Amino acid sequence: MKSNILIIDDEVKLSALLARILEMEGYHVSQASTAKTGIRLLEIEDISVVLCDVKLPDANGVELVKKIKQVKPWVEVINLTAFGSISDGVLAIKNGAFDYLTKGDDNEKIIPLVSKALDKANLQFRLNKLEQQIEEQRGFPIVLGQSPAIMEAVELAKKVSKTDATVLLLGETGTGKEVFAEAIHQESLRKDKPFVAVNCSAFSKELLESELFGYKTGAFTGAVKDKKGLFEEANGGTIFLDELGEMSLDLQAKLLRVLENGTFIKVGETKMTKVDIRLIAATNRDLQKEAEENHFRLDLYYRLSGFSIVLPPLRERSGDIETLTHHFIKIYAAKVKKKVPEIDGRFFKLLNQHKWNGNIRELKNVIERVIILMDEPILTPKLLPYEFHNGGYFDLAALDLDSVEKYHINRILKYAKGNKSEAARILGIGLATLYRKIEEYHLLLN
């Protein structure tokens, strides 16, 4: 922001003198003699600080502070008055004024006060811009792609997002169900409330129940204090239950009760707990078939399936692979502090030919890998995993398989700066397997 000051005062001579003083300090000053003119200038100019007289021909300057803040919330206002009063000063600050000064008595305070107000206004402006950028990245703009399959899913999600209807997201693993769920939440009336995501397959039956519904002290060994469950954490907002098909039948009954009347009983407690939540569930299973085979409650299936959205696999999203690839390249290049590379046309050709059984998650992992491995500012086919080349294309083809594996593990260990847990994650192997490979290939870390 520029150091632009607006003076709103109908005392022309005093206003001109104050403007001259501020201009000598390097500020650019605009002047208005009425509130109406001042607001118009505020709307069209990059104003940072307003010096506003309390008594104007067409407005009360103390009340005008609220109007100024409505037009540009980051602008700081200093009220000036010939006859100061404590009540006016209190009201000015309450309305959002930066300070309240008496003309004549406080002249020496004007310059340092304007400087402080300008610093605060600039900080508020940057925060406002940052909030706008964050807001732009929330909701459905984070769902990348323009293929008909994904656009159809987005249109359905947009329609249901403004309601409190339960949503069931269907699709293969890695199709972005959690991203979709969060987008629905961010477009809903609950967007300012919590969004809580739970992967049901990551917990045992007993642990999942206590995580979702909480427990009372003494409910089981180790329950040394009351624990609030995730349904309570999500109260007023949205809870996303991923891999819902993994939930036990007993827990499904408790979930059904929550959906029907918003109540549940914590583990080890007898009284009901009431919550107000919106449920979004996801699964890669055929729940209707599971229900027919008595692996899933039929009544819960009917309750969930009222509004279903099928997320297409990546292989059915023609044209979206390149969009997603560019997105992940920017993310991982920034993460490892590398320049965003150019892309060899053959690189995209191999990406488009791949089956992508792991969908977006697989593409994300592949791009992370190639960014880590690239030594030159261009992505070429040789950086892609072996399965992309039908076993035939790789610069290290002259080496035996063990040598290639040793070379690759060594590069990943160096990238991870010796962090074996991180290296194992990137390689997609267990930590024990990595330790065995390190010992087998006699890999030495600096």
Contacts in CASP RR format, 6 or more apart in sequence:
PFRMAT RR
TARGET T0000
AUTHOR 0000-0000-0000
METHOD contacts of the structure
MODEL  1
MKSNILIIDDEVKLSALLARILEMEGYHVSQASTAKTGIRLLEIEDISVV
LCDVKLPDANGVELVKKIKQVKPWVEVINLTAFGSISDGVLAIKNGAFDY
LTKGDDNEKIIPLVSKALDKANLQFRLNKLEQQIEEQRGFPIVLGQSPAI
MEAVELAKKVSKTDATVLLLGETGTGKEVFAEAIHQESLRKDKPFVAVNC
SAFSKELLESELFGYKTGAFTGAVKDKKGLFEEANGGTIFLDELGEMSLD
LQAKLLRVLENGTFIKVGETKMTKVDIRLIAATNRDLQKEAEENHFRLDL
YYRLSGFSIVLPPLRERSGDIETLTHHFIKIYAAKVKKKVPEIDGRFFKL
LNQHKWNGNIRELKNVIERVIILMDEPILTPKLLPYEFHNGGYFDLAALD
LDSVEKYHINRILKYAKGNKSEAARILGIGLATLYRKIEEYHLLLN
1 46 0 8 1.000
1 48 0 8 1.000
1 121 0 8 1.000
1 122 0 8 1.000
1 125 0 8 1.000
2 28 0 8 1.000
2 46 0 8 1.000
2 48 0 8 1.000
3 26 0 8 1.000
3 27 0 8 1.000
3 28 0 8 1.000
3 48 0 8 1.000
3 118 0 8 1.000
4 27 0 8 1.000
4 28 0 8 1.000
4 29 0 8 1.000
4 30 0 8 1.000
4 45 0 8 1.000
4 46 0 8 1.000
4 47 0 8 1.000
4 48 0 8 1.000
4 49 0 8 1.000
5 22 0 8 1.000
5 27 0 8 1.000
5 28 0 8 1.000
5 29 0 8 1.000
5 30 0 8 1.000
5 47 0 8 1.000
5 48 0 8 1.000
5 49 0 8 1.000
5 50 0 8 1.000
5 51 0 8 1.000
5 114 0 8 1.000
6 29 0 8 1.000
6 30 0 8 1.000
6 31 0 8 1.000
6 32 0 8 1.000
6 38 0 8 1.000
6 41 0 8 1.000
6 42 0 8 1.000
6 45 0 8 1.000
6 47 0 8 1.000
6 49 0 8 1.000
6 50 0 8 1.000
6 51 0 8 1.000
7 15 0 8 1.000
7 18 0 8 1.000
7 19 0 8 1.000
7 29 0 8 1.000
7 30 0 8 1.000
7 31 0 8 1.000
7 32 0 8 1.000
7 50 0 8 1.000
7 51 0 8 1.000
7 52 0 8 1.000
8 31 0 8 1.000
8 32 0 8 1.000
8 33 0 8 1.000
8 34 0 8 1.000
8 35 0 8 1.000
8 37 0 8 1.000
8 38 0 8 1.000
8 50 0 8 1.000
8 51 0 8 1.000
8 52 0 8 1.000
8 53 0 8 1.000
8 56 0 8 1.000
8 61 0 8 1.000
8 64 0 8 1.000
9 15 0 8 1.000
9 18 0 8 1.000
9 31 0 8 1.000
9 33 0 8 1.000
9 51 0 8 1.000
9 52 0 8 1.000
9 53 0 8 1.000
9 56 0 8 1.000
9 80 0 8 1.000
10 33 0 8 1.000
10 34 0 8 1.000
10 53 0 8 1.000
10 56 0 8 1.000
10 57 0 8 1.000
11 53 0 8 1.000
12 33 0 8 1.000
14 103 0 8 1.000
15 31 0 8 1.000
15 33 0 8 1.000
16 31 0 8 1.000
18 51 0 8 1.000
18 110 0 8 1.000
19 29 0 8 1.000
19 31 0 8 1.000
21 110 0 8 1.000
21 111 0 8 1.000
22 29 0 8 1.000
22 110 0 8 1.000
22 111 0 8 1.000
22 114 0 8 1.000
23 29 0 8 1.000
25 111 0 8 1.000
25 114 0 8 1.000
27 114 0 8 1.000
30 41 0 8 1.000
30 45 0 8 1.000
30 47 0 8 1.000
32 38 0 8 1.000
32 40 0 8 1.000
32 41 0 8 1.000
33 57 0 8 1.000
34 56 0 8 1.000
34 57 0 8 1.000
34 58 0 8 1.000
34 59 0 8 1.000
35 56 0 8 1.000
35 58 0 8 1.000
35 59 0 8 1.000
35 61 0 8 1.000
35 64 0 8 1.000
35 67 0 8 1.000
36 58 0 8 1.000
36 59 0 8 1.000
39 67 0 8 1.000
39 68 0 8 1.000
39 71 0 8 1.000
41 47 0 8 1.000
42 50 0 8 1.000
42 68 0 8 1.000
42 71 0 8 1.000
42 72 0 8 1.000
42 75 0 8 1.000
43 71 0 8 1.000
47 72 0 8 1.000
47 75 0 8 1.000
48 75 0 8 1.000
48 76 0 8 1.000
48 117 0 8 1.000
48 118 0 8 1.000
48 121 0 8 1.000
48 122 0 8 1.000
48 125 0 8 1.000
49 75 0 8 1.000
49 76 0 8 1.000
49 77 0 8 1.000
49 78 0 8 1.000
49 98 0 8 1.000
49 114 0 8 1.000
49 117 0 8 1.000
49 118 0 8 1.000
49 121 0 8 1.000
50 68 0 8 1.000
50 75 0 8 1.000
50 76 0 8 1.000
50 77 0 8 1.000
50 78 0 8 1.000
51 78 0 8 1.000
51 80 0 8 1.000
51 110 0 8 1.000
51 114 0 8 1.000
52 61 0 8 1.000
52 64 0 8 1.000
52 65 0 8 1.000
52 68 0 8 1.000
52 77 0 8 1.000
52 78 0 8 1.000
52 79 0 8 1.000
52 80 0 8 1.000
53 61 0 8 1.000
53 79 0 8 1.000
53 80 0 8 1.000
53 81 0 8 1.000
54 60 0 8 1.000
54 61 0 8 1.000
54 62 0 8 1.000
54 79 0 8 1.000
54 80 0 8 1.000
54 81 0 8 1.000
54 84 0 8 1.000
54 88 0 8 1.000
54 92 0 8 1.000
55 61 0 8 1.000
55 81 0 8 1.000
55 82 0 8 1.000
56 64 0 8 1.000
61 79 0 8 1.000
62 79 0 8 1.000
62 88 0 8 1.000
62 89 0 8 1.000
62 91 0 8 1.000
62 92 0 8 1.000
62 95 0 8 1.000
62 97 0 8 1.000
63 95 0 8 1.000
65 77 0 8 1.000
65 79 0 8 1.000
65 92 0 8 1.000
65 95 0 8 1.000
65 96 0 8 1.000
65 97 0 8 1.000
66 95 0 8 1.000
66 96 0 8 1.000
68 75 0 8 1.000
68 77 0 8 1.000
69 75 0 8 1.000
69 77 0 8 1.000
69 95 0 8 1.000
69 96 0 8 1.000
73 124 0 8 1.000
73 128 0 8 1.000
74 121 0 8 1.000
74 124 0 8 1.000
74 125 0 8 1.000
74 127 0 8 1.000
74 128 0 8 1.000
75 121 0 8 1.000
76 98 0 8 1.000
76 117 0 8 1.000
76 118 0 8 1.000
76 120 0 8 1.000
76 121 0 8 1.000
76 124 0 8 1.000
77 96 0 8 1.000
77 97 0 8 1.000
77 98 0 8 1.000
78 97 0 8 1.000
78 98 0 8 1.000
78 99 0 8 1.000
78 100 0 8 1.000
78 101 0 8 1.000
78 113 0 8 1.000
78 114 0 8 1.000
78 117 0 8 1.000
79 88 0 8 1.000
79 89 0 8 1.000
79 92 0 8 1.000
79 97 0 8 1.000
79 99 0 8 1.000
79 100 0 8 1.000
79 101 0 8 1.000
80 101 0 8 1.000
80 102 0 8 1.000
80 103 0 8 1.000
81 88 0 8 1.000
81 100 0 8 1.000
81 101 0 8 1.000
81 102 0 8 1.000
81 103 0 8 1.000
82 102 0 8 1.000
82 103 0 8 1.000
83 102 0 8 1.000
84 100 0 8 1.000
84 102 0 8 1.000
88 100 0 8 1.000
89 97 0 8 1.000
89 100 0 8 1.000
92 100 0 8 1.000
93 99 0 8 1.000
93 100 0 8 1.000
98 113 0 8 1.000
98 116 0 8 1.000
98 117 0 8 1.000
98 120 0 8 1.000
99 113 0 8 1.000
99 117 0 8 1.000
101 109 0 8 1.000
101 110 0 8 1.000
101 113 0 8 1.000
138 183 0 8 1.000
138 186 0 8 1.000
138 191 0 8 1.000
139 182 0 8 1.000
139 183 0 8 1.000
139 184 0 8 1.000
139 186 0 8 1.000
139 187 0 8 1.000
140 154 0 8 1.000
140 157 0 8 1.000
140 158 0 8 1.000
140 183 0 8 1.000
140 187 0 8 1.000
142 179 0 8 1.000
142 182 0 8 1.000
142 183 0 8 1.000
143 150 0 8 1.000
143 154 0 8 1.000
143 179 0 8 1.000
143 180 0 8 1.000
143 183 0 8 1.000
144 320 0 8 1.000
144 323 0 8 1.000
144 324 0 8 1.000
144 327 0 8 1.000
145 151 0 8 1.000
145 317 0 8 1.000
145 319 0 8 1.000
145 320 0 8 1.000
145 323 0 8 1.000
145 324 0 8 1.000
146 319 0 8 1.000
146 320 0 8 1.000
146 323 0 8 1.000
147 312 0 8 1.000
147 316 0 8 1.000
147 317 0 8 1.000
147 318 0 8 1.000
147 319 0 8 1.000
147 320 0 8 1.000
149 312 0 8 1.000
149 316 0 8 1.000
149 317 0 8 1.000
150 311 0 8 1.000
150 312 0 8 1.000
150 317 0 8 1.000
150 320 0 8 1.000
153 180 0 8 1.000
153 309 0 8 1.000
153 310 0 8 1.000
153 311 0 8 1.000
153 312 0 8 1.000
156 309 0 8 1.000
157 167 0 8 1.000
157 180 0 8 1.000
157 183 0 8 1.000
157 184 0 8 1.000
157 187 0 8 1.000
157 309 0 8 1.000
158 187 0 8 1.000
160 167 0 8 1.000
160 184 0 8 1.000
160 307 0 8 1.000
160 309 0 8 1.000
161 183 0 8 1.000
161 184 0 8 1.000
161 185 0 8 1.000
161 187 0 8 1.000
161 188 0 8 1.000
162 187 0 8 1.000
162 188 0 8 1.000
162 189 0 8 1.000
163 188 0 8 1.000
164 188 0 8 1.000
164 189 0 8 1.000
164 190 0 8 1.000
164 278 0 8 1.000
165 306 0 8 1.000
165 307 0 8 1.000
166 259 0 8 1.000
166 278 0 8 1.000
166 279 0 8 1.000
166 280 0 8 1.000
166 281 0 8 1.000
166 303 0 8 1.000
166 304 0 8 1.000
166 306 0 8 1.000
166 307 0 8 1.000
167 181 0 8 1.000
167 184 0 8 1.000
167 279 0 8 1.000
167 280 0 8 1.000
167 281 0 8 1.000
167 307 0 8 1.000
167 308 0 8 1.000
167 309 0 8 1.000
168 280 0 8 1.000
168 281 0 8 1.000
168 282 0 8 1.000
168 283 0 8 1.000
168 287 0 8 1.000
168 304 0 8 1.000
168 305 0 8 1.000
168 306 0 8 1.000
168 307 0 8 1.000
168 308 0 8 1.000
168 309 0 8 1.000
169 177 0 8 1.000
169 180 0 8 1.000
169 181 0 8 1.000
169 280 0 8 1.000
169 281 0 8 1.000
169 282 0 8 1.000
169 283 0 8 1.000
169 308 0 8 1.000
169 309 0 8 1.000
169 311 0 8 1.000
170 282 0 8 1.000
170 283 0 8 1.000
170 284 0 8 1.000
170 308 0 8 1.000
170 309 0 8 1.000
170 310 0 8 1.000
170 311 0 8 1.000
171 177 0 8 1.000
171 282 0 8 1.000
171 283 0 8 1.000
171 284 0 8 1.000
171 310 0 8 1.000
171 311 0 8 1.000
171 312 0 8 1.000
171 313 0 8 1.000
172 284 0 8 1.000
172 311 0 8 1.000
172 313 0 8 1.000
172 358 0 8 1.000
172 359 0 8 1.000
173 284 0 8 1.000
173 358 0 8 1.000
173 359 0 8 1.000
173 361 0 8 1.000
174 358 0 8 1.000
174 359 0 8 1.000
174 360 0 8 1.000
174 361 0 8 1.000
174 362 0 8 1.000
175 311 0 8 1.000
175 312 0 8 1.000
175 313 0 8 1.000
175 314 0 8 1.000
175 359 0 8 1.000
175 360 0 8 1.000
176 311 0 8 1.000
176 359 0 8 1.000
176 360 0 8 1.000
176 361 0 8 1.000
177 242 0 8 1.000
177 282 0 8 1.000
177 311 0 8 1.000
178 197 0 8 1.000
178 240 0 8 1.000
178 242 0 8 1.000
178 282 0 8 1.000
180 309 0 8 1.000
180 311 0 8 1.000
181 195 0 8 1.000
181 197 0 8 1.000
181 238 0 8 1.000
181 240 0 8 1.000
181 242 0 8 1.000
181 280 0 8 1.000
181 282 0 8 1.000
182 195 0 8 1.000
182 197 0 8 1.000
182 240 0 8 1.000
184 238 0 8 1.000
184 280 0 8 1.000
185 191 0 8 1.000
185 195 0 8 1.000
185 237 0 8 1.000
185 238 0 8 1.000
185 240 0 8 1.000
185 278 0 8 1.000
185 280 0 8 1.000
186 195 0 8 1.000
188 238 0 8 1.000
188 278 0 8 1.000
190 236 0 8 1.000
190 237 0 8 1.000
190 238 0 8 1.000
190 278 0 8 1.000
193 234 0 8 1.000
193 235 0 8 1.000
193 236 0 8 1.000
193 237 0 8 1.000
193 238 0 8 1.000
194 233 0 8 1.000
194 234 0 8 1.000
194 235 0 8 1.000
194 236 0 8 1.000
194 237 0 8 1.000
194 238 0 8 1.000
195 234 0 8 1.000
195 237 0 8 1.000
195 238 0 8 1.000
195 240 0 8 1.000
196 230 0 8 1.000
196 233 0 8 1.000
196 234 0 8 1.000
196 237 0 8 1.000
196 238 0 8 1.000
196 239 0 8 1.000
196 240 0 8 1.000
197 239 0 8 1.000
197 240 0 8 1.000
197 242 0 8 1.000
198 211 0 8 1.000
198 212 0 8 1.000
198 230 0 8 1.000
198 239 0 8 1.000
198 240 0 8 1.000
198 241 0 8 1.000
198 242 0 8 1.000
199 242 0 8 1.000
199 243 0 8 1.000
200 208 0 8 1.000
200 241 0 8 1.000
200 242 0 8 1.000
200 243 0 8 1.000
200 244 0 8 1.000
200 245 0 8 1.000
200 246 0 8 1.000
200 247 0 8 1.000
201 242 0 8 1.000
201 243 0 8 1.000
201 246 0 8 1.000
203 211 0 8 1.000
205 248 0 8 1.000
205 250 0 8 1.000
205 251 0 8 1.000
206 220 0 8 1.000
208 247 0 8 1.000
208 248 0 8 1.000
208 251 0 8 1.000
209 250 0 8 1.000
209 251 0 8 1.000
209 254 0 8 1.000
209 267 0 8 1.000
210 219 0 8 1.000
210 220 0 8 1.000
210 223 0 8 1.000
210 227 0 8 1.000
210 229 0 8 1.000
210 267 0 8 1.000
211 229 0 8 1.000
211 230 0 8 1.000
212 229 0 8 1.000
212 230 0 8 1.000
212 231 0 8 1.000
212 251 0 8 1.000
212 254 0 8 1.000
212 255 0 8 1.000
213 229 0 8 1.000
213 231 0 8 1.000
213 254 0 8 1.000
213 264 0 8 1.000
213 265 0 8 1.000
213 266 0 8 1.000
213 267 0 8 1.000
213 273 0 8 1.000
214 227 0 8 1.000
214 228 0 8 1.000
214 229 0 8 1.000
214 230 0 8 1.000
214 232 0 8 1.000
214 266 0 8 1.000
214 267 0 8 1.000
215 223 0 8 1.000
215 226 0 8 1.000
215 227 0 8 1.000
215 266 0 8 1.000
215 267 0 8 1.000
215 268 0 8 1.000
215 269 0 8 1.000
216 223 0 8 1.000
216 226 0 8 1.000
216 266 0 8 1.000
216 267 0 8 1.000
216 268 0 8 1.000
216 269 0 8 1.000
217 223 0 8 1.000
217 224 0 8 1.000
217 225 0 8 1.000
217 226 0 8 1.000
218 224 0 8 1.000
218 268 0 8 1.000
219 266 0 8 1.000
219 267 0 8 1.000
219 268 0 8 1.000
219 269 0 8 1.000
220 267 0 8 1.000
223 267 0 8 1.000
229 266 0 8 1.000
230 239 0 8 1.000
231 239 0 8 1.000
231 258 0 8 1.000
231 264 0 8 1.000
231 273 0 8 1.000
231 275 0 8 1.000
231 277 0 8 1.000
232 273 0 8 1.000
232 275 0 8 1.000
234 275 0 8 1.000
234 277 0 8 1.000
235 275 0 8 1.000
235 276 0 8 1.000
235 277 0 8 1.000
236 275 0 8 1.000
236 276 0 8 1.000
236 277 0 8 1.000
236 278 0 8 1.000
237 276 0 8 1.000
237 277 0 8 1.000
237 278 0 8 1.000
238 277 0 8 1.000
238 278 0 8 1.000
238 279 0 8 1.000
238 280 0 8 1.000
239 277 0 8 1.000
239 278 0 8 1.000
239 279 0 8 1.000
239 280 0 8 1.000
240 280 0 8 1.000
240 281 0 8 1.000
240 282 0 8 1.000
241 247 0 8 1.000
241 255 0 8 1.000
241 279 0 8 1.000
241 280 0 8 1.000
241 281 0 8 1.000
241 282 0 8 1.000
242 281 0 8 1.000
242 282 0 8 1.000
242 283 0 8 1.000
243 282 0 8 1.000
243 283 0 8 1.000
243 284 0 8 1.000
244 281 0 8 1.000
244 282 0 8 1.000
244 283 0 8 1.000
244 287 0 8 1.000
244 304 0 8 1.000
245 283 0 8 1.000
245 285 0 8 1.000
245 287 0 8 1.000
245 290 0 8 1.000
245 296 0 8 1.000
247 255 0 8 1.000
249 296 0 8 1.000
249 297 0 8 1.000
252 296 0 8 1.000
252 297 0 8 1.000
252 300 0 8 1.000
253 297 0 8 1.000
253 300 0 8 1.000
254 264 0 8 1.000
254 265 0 8 1.000
255 300 0 8 1.000
256 297 0 8 1.000
256 299 0 8 1.000
256 300 0 8 1.000
256 303 0 8 1.000
257 263 0 8 1.000
257 264 0 8 1.000
258 264 0 8 1.000
258 275 0 8 1.000
258 277 0 8 1.000
258 279 0 8 1.000
259 279 0 8 1.000
259 300 0 8 1.000
259 303 0 8 1.000
260 303 0 8 1.000
262 274 0 8 1.000
262 275 0 8 1.000
262 276 0 8 1.000
262 277 0 8 1.000
263 272 0 8 1.000
263 273 0 8 1.000
263 274 0 8 1.000
263 275 0 8 1.000
264 272 0 8 1.000
264 273 0 8 1.000
264 275 0 8 1.000
265 271 0 8 1.000
265 272 0 8 1.000
265 273 0 8 1.000
266 273 0 8 1.000
281 304 0 8 1.000
285 296 0 8 1.000
287 296 0 8 1.000
287 301 0 8 1.000
287 304 0 8 1.000
287 305 0 8 1.000
288 301 0 8 1.000
288 305 0 8 1.000
290 296 0 8 1.000
290 301 0 8 1.000
291 297 0 8 1.000
291 298 0 8 1.000
291 301 0 8 1.000
292 298 0 8 1.000
313 356 0 8 1.000
313 359 0 8 1.000
314 320 0 8 1.000
314 321 0 8 1.000
314 324 0 8 1.000
314 356 0 8 1.000
314 358 0 8 1.000
314 359 0 8 1.000
314 360 0 8 1.000
314 362 0 8 1.000
314 363 0 8 1.000
315 355 0 8 1.000
315 356 0 8 1.000
319 352 0 8 1.000
321 348 0 8 1.000
321 351 0 8 1.000
321 352 0 8 1.000
321 356 0 8 1.000
321 363 0 8 1.000
322 348 0 8 1.000
322 351 0 8 1.000
322 352 0 8 1.000
324 360 0 8 1.000
324 363 0 8 1.000
324 364 0 8 1.000
325 343 0 8 1.000
325 348 0 8 1.000
325 351 0 8 1.000
325 363 0 8 1.000
325 367 0 8 1.000
328 363 0 8 1.000
328 364 0 8 1.000
328 367 0 8 1.000
328 368 0 8 1.000
329 340 0 8 1.000
329 341 0 8 1.000
329 343 0 8 1.000
329 367 0 8 1.000
329 371 0 8 1.000
329 379 0 8 1.000
330 340 0 8 1.000
332 367 0 8 1.000
332 368 0 8 1.000
332 371 0 8 1.000
332 372 0 8 1.000
333 339 0 8 1.000
333 340 0 8 1.000
333 341 0 8 1.000
333 371 0 8 1.000
335 371 0 8 1.000
336 371 0 8 1.000
336 372 0 8 1.000
336 415 0 8 1.000
338 371 0 8 1.000
338 374 0 8 1.000
339 377 0 8 1.000
341 371 0 8 1.000
341 374 0 8 1.000
341 376 0 8 1.000
341 377 0 8 1.000
341 378 0 8 1.000
341 379 0 8 1.000
342 377 0 8 1.000
342 378 0 8 1.000
342 379 0 8 1.000
343 378 0 8 1.000
343 379 0 8 1.000
344 378 0 8 1.000
344 379 0 8 1.000
344 380 0 8 1.000
344 381 0 8 1.000
346 380 0 8 1.000
346 381 0 8 1.000
347 379 0 8 1.000
347 380 0 8 1.000
347 381 0 8 1.000
347 383 0 8 1.000
347 384 0 8 1.000
350 381 0 8 1.000
350 384 0 8 1.000
350 388 0 8 1.000
350 389 0 8 1.000
351 363 0 8 1.000
351 366 0 8 1.000
351 384 0 8 1.000
351 388 0 8 1.000
353 388 0 8 1.000
354 387 0 8 1.000
354 388 0 8 1.000
356 362 0 8 1.000
356 363 0 8 1.000
366 384 0 8 1.000
366 385 0 8 1.000
368 426 0 8 1.000
369 383 0 8 1.000
369 385 0 8 1.000
369 426 0 8 1.000
370 379 0 8 1.000
370 383 0 8 1.000
370 384 0 8 1.000
372 411 0 8 1.000
372 412 0 8 1.000
372 415 0 8 1.000
372 426 0 8 1.000
373 383 0 8 1.000
373 411 0 8 1.000
374 383 0 8 1.000
381 388 0 8 1.000
381 389 0 8 1.000
381 393 0 8 1.000
382 393 0 8 1.000
382 394 0 8 1.000
382 395 0 8 1.000
386 392 0 8 1.000
386 394 0 8 1.000
394 404 0 8 1.000
396 403 0 8 1.000
396 404 0 8 1.000
396 407 0 8 1.000
399 407 0 8 1.000
402 441 0 8 1.000
405 437 0 8 1.000
405 441 0 8 1.000
406 437 0 8 1.000
406 441 0 8 1.000
406 443 0 8 1.000
408 427 0 8 1.000
409 423 0 8 1.000
409 427 0 8 1.000
409 434 0 8 1.000
409 437 0 8 1.000
409 438 0 8 1.000
409 441 0 8 1.000
409 443 0 8 1.000
410 441 0 8 1.000
410 443 0 8 1.000
412 423 0 8 1.000
412 426 0 8 1.000
412 427 0 8 1.000
413 420 0 8 1.000
413 423 0 8 1.000
413 438 0 8 1.000
413 443 0 8 1.000
413 445 0 8 1.000
415 423 0 8 1.000
415 426 0 8 1.000
416 422 0 8 1.000
416 423 0 8 1.000
416 426 0 8 1.000
418 445 0 8 1.000
420 431 0 8 1.000
420 434 0 8 1.000
420 435 0 8 1.000
420 438 0 8 1.000
421 431 0 8 1.000
423 434 0 8 1.000
424 430 0 8 1.000
424 431 0 8 1.000
424 433 0 8 1.000
424 434 0 8 1.000
427 434 0 8 1.000
429 437 0 8 1.000
437 443 0 8 1.000
END
